């Protein structure tokens, strides 16, 4: 915790301000459909959560549109992790077989569609590139320590938080965004665990940590304000 | 009793990114089972991962990718929606995913002696040279003083231990860096059971322990 506080105190470049501003300006956060999105990705108006719920009803049309939007992006993710085209193409197909199979288990109250698809792609790449299992908690385990009772509007809150984080990320300067991408595109075959501790400031790792802490702090401030 | 010592944000982000070897993921995931606060952090980092996918420059795919995809799912049966289990019996000491790796809960395990005081069960080693093991230190006894050639993470599952001024109880994670020599002591009352992941073999101070180190695989 001390580490985080220190990191926040030290972090004072434009990126943190950009995140802060994005998180503080509800008008931007709640803005309507953003047609000017330069990367061609879905604006906040496209409801991939609803599309994914339709896939759970075995709606093939919904599945096709989900595949056409996310398939090439998942492929790009696999390519950046070092896979060749043929393998990336196969991993995309495997990812969407999983999407089709598991769509019934998707809960829009817990995760955005892009987040859910990311976790599927991530687990596949761990299996494919590293031949390792992905240890995960079991939500039904009697030993699991449950969350404090969720607010009645948990789904709405999750959606807002998800939108705020993504909005904040899209408003970061490009070099900062690239830092965050890098941290998700990295495959640490020789795990540099020590690299996760006491990172000198200014390195890529410390910048992702600082960006992350900044986003966190801003969200916590906002929660505190809402609670008052 | 709330958890006082958590893995750093770097570990949580790296876990969310899928960037940790299985040993480190195991200890993070087991901590998450006991720590709703860190679960929320990982959920936020996964939202960042979702953004990374959403934001990625779409890669050109084969022209027939969609047709192939649709043909492929014709043969795949969807799984039913998850039904929350209701037969919650008595809570085991070892949460998942650790219980699966250990092959049972604490009472069902076969411990091996490790020096005079401790017992252990090796669970997993990965290509990066890291190792995960369960450790059991009898109540009130010290772990032999040791240093590290790398990072060590220790997650308390039962009992508690003190390391210098700091106290670690169920759910707490101690992160020890390479240059520290430390001597954790289990608190009186209950045997202390921990999951420990080490980056590289430990450096024991005692020449005798160093001598048997290769034999016991720690």
Interface residues (C-beta under 8 A of the other chain):
Chain A: X1 X3 X4 X39 X40 X41 X42 X56 X58 X60 X63 X64 X67 X68 X70 X71 X72 X73 X74 X75 X76 X77 X79 X80 X88 X89 X92 X93 X96 X97 X100 X101 X102 X103 X104 X105 X111 X112 X113 X114 X115 X116 X117 X118 X119 X121 X122 X123 X125 X126 X130 X132 X133 X134 X135 X136 X137 X138 X139 X140 X141 X142 X143 X144 X145 X146 X147 X148 X161 X162 X165 X166 X169 X170 X177 X180 X181 X183 X184 X185 X186 X187 X188 X189 X190 X191 X193 X194 X196 X197 X198 X199 X205 X208 X209 X212 X213 X215 X216 X219
Chain B: X6 X8 X9 X10 X11 X13 X14 X17 X18 X19 X20 X21 X22 X24 X25 X26 X29 X30 X32 X33 X34 X35 X36 X39 X41 X43 X44 X45 X46 X47 X48 X49 X50 X51 X52 X53 X54 X55 X56 X57 X58 X59 X60 X61 X62 X65 X66 X68 X69 X70 X72 X73 X76 X77 X78 X79 X80 X81 X82 X84 X85 X88 X89 X90 X91 X92 X93 X94 X95 X96 X97 X99 X101 X126 X127 X128 X130 X150 X151 X171 X175 X177 X178 X199
